[in-house]
Amino acid sequence: MATNSTVSLDAGEWEEITASDVSSITFQNISPYPVFVRATTGDAPTETEAFGAIRYNPGQGERNVQLSDLFPGVVDADRVFVYSDGKATVFVSHA
């Protein structure tokens, strides 16, 4: 399912920002806290730390990037999850 929305994240939890399987995504951290972004093959990360994730500071993000380019080590990545130590907000758009 395509989405173009803002996602509010609870502090200290991995939250999925994709509404379905995706191959590319646009997102931006629009909160005052850094966020950590991680791709998976469907399941949420189980670690409570942000290992294996990319840090995005406030205002940073990606524009229509292929998950295979952003996370080449995750074979068949199709879901994106975000983690933050603070209550964060992320804009996301994907087809």
C-alpha positions in Angstrom: 0.0 0.0 0.0 1.4 3.4 -1.0 1.8 5.9 1.8 2.8 9.6 2.2 2.5 10.4 5.9 4.2 11.3 9.1 4.9 8.6 11.7 5.2 9.3 15.4 7.7 7.0 17.2 7.7 6.0 20.8 11.1 6.4 22.5 13.1 3.2 22.9 11.2 1.0 20.5 11.6 -0.1 16.9 8.6 1.2 14.8 7.9 0.2 11.3 7.5 3.2 8.9 6.5 1.1 5.8 2.9 0.2 5.2 3.7 -2.8 3.0 6.6 -4.4 1.2 8.7 -1.7 -0.5 11.8 -1.6 -2.7 12.4 2.2 -2.5 11.6 4.8 0.1 11.8 8.5 0.9 12.0 9.6 4.5 13.1 12.5 6.6 13.8 12.9 10.3 11.6 15.8 11.3 12.1 15.6 15.0 14.7 17.2 17.3 16.2 13.7 18.1 18.5 11.5 16.0 16.8 8.4 14.6 18.3 5.0 13.6 16.9 3.4 10.4 17.2 -0.3 9.6 15.8 -2.5 6.8 14.6 -6.1 7.3 12.9 -8.8 5.4 9.6 -8.4 7.2 10.2 -8.8 10.9 11.0 -6.0 13.4 14.5 -5.9 14.8 14.7 -7.7 18.2 17.7 -5.8 19.6 17.0 -2.8 21.9 20.1 -1.1 20.6 20.5 0.5 17.2 23.1 -2.0 15.9 23.0 -2.5 12.1 21.2 0.8 11.6 22.0 4.1 10.0 21.9 7.3 12.1 20.0 10.3 10.8 20.2 13.5 12.6 17.3 16.0 12.6 16.5 17.2 9.1 18.4 14.3 7.5 16.8 11.6 5.3 16.8 9.9 1.9 15.0 10.7 -1.3 13.6 7.8 -3.3 16.5 5.4 -2.4 16.5 1.7 -3.3 16.6 -0.4 -0.1 19.2 -2.6 -1.9 21.5 0.4 -2.3 20.9 1.7 1.3 21.3 -1.7 2.9 23.2 -4.0 0.5 23.9 -6.5 3.2 20.2 -7.2 3.8 19.2 -9.6 1.1 15.6 -9.0 -0.2 15.0 -6.1 2.3 11.4 -5.0 2.1 10.5 -3.3 5.4 12.0 -0.3 7.2 12.0 0.3 10.9 13.1 3.4 12.9 14.4 3.6 16.5 15.0 6.7 18.6 15.9 7.4 22.3 13.4 10.3 22.3 9.9 10.6 21.0 10.6 11.3 17.3 8.7 12.0 14.1 9.6 10.8 10.6 8.0 11.8 7.3 7.8 8.8 5.0 6.7 8.2 1.4 6.8 5.1 -0.7 4.8 3.3 -3.4 
